[in-house]
Amino acid sequence: MLLTEIDHVAIAVRDLEAAIDYYRRAFGAEVEHREIVESDGVEEALLKVAESYIQLLTPTRDDSPVAKAIDKRGEGLHHIGYRVDDCAAALAAMIAAGATPIDQAPRPGSRNTTVAFIHPKGSFGTLIELVQEPAAGH
Ligand code: CO
């Protein structure tokens, strides 16, 4: 079994502050990490739940894939992050199983993770992100 944890559930929102406030009021949730990922055109806020995260995600520019997703389908569930020990090995295993990769090779993600995205077409309609945690000590 290559999956070690659900790393995060990513929810696309138009107003990040409003979403953070909602989760705070509803659950007492606090932001553990916040980051702008320029390469993806997103700002994210991570709310920790046990060893996983709820990732509230908002576009920082109009050509961001998340902006396009919100335009097309509205706010809501955007992707699932599956935690793996070895992103390259998990990506290769998914490709061997017939998955369509969006990233041909692992690349840097937020929180110093290493990630690769898999297209929802061929993966039962779910955008999948493989997430390898930073090496211990980082
Ligand atoms: Co993600």
Residues whose N, C-alpha, C, O or C-beta is under 5 A from the ligand:
A	BS01	CO	A10 G81 E129
